[in-house]
């Protein structure tokens, strides 16, 4: 395998956000300027949306987010232009009690991992969650 790890440099974001409830559904979004402190600074944008709702007398919870942003293809030199990155993680929970839930989170990404250029990845999980 040709994997090599790296540390994640700091990013600084500034922009506007908006949240709204539509009945029991909460939707949030923001659009920001993103300063990526790579070896060669990357000036970018990021859009994020979040959602969450409880259904069927709070027995089912749907939640998650989607992020889309740009950054330099080459973090060291800035050469090669920009790439667009997609990351979304929808969650589906069955709430057995007020505290205990079983469900899944599905990570869907494109251009998120360093060595995987322009490939779509889908990583499902199963989980148990305790809410204190």
Number of C-alpha atoms within 10 A of each C-alpha: 3 4 8 7 7 7 5 9 10 9 13 11 14 13 12 10 13 10 12 11 12 8 7 10 14 15 18 15 17 16 18 17 16 20 17 21 15 19 12 14 16 21 17 17 18 19 18 17 18 18 19 18 17 17 12 7 8 14 14 17 18 16 18 18 17 18 17 17 20 20 22 21 18 16 18 11 13 16 11 10 10 17 16 17 17 18 18 20 20 18 20 20 22 19 20 12 11 11 10 14 20 15 17 17 18 16 17 17 21 18 19 19 12 11 12 12 12 15 11 13 15 12 10 13 11 12 11 12 13 11 8 6
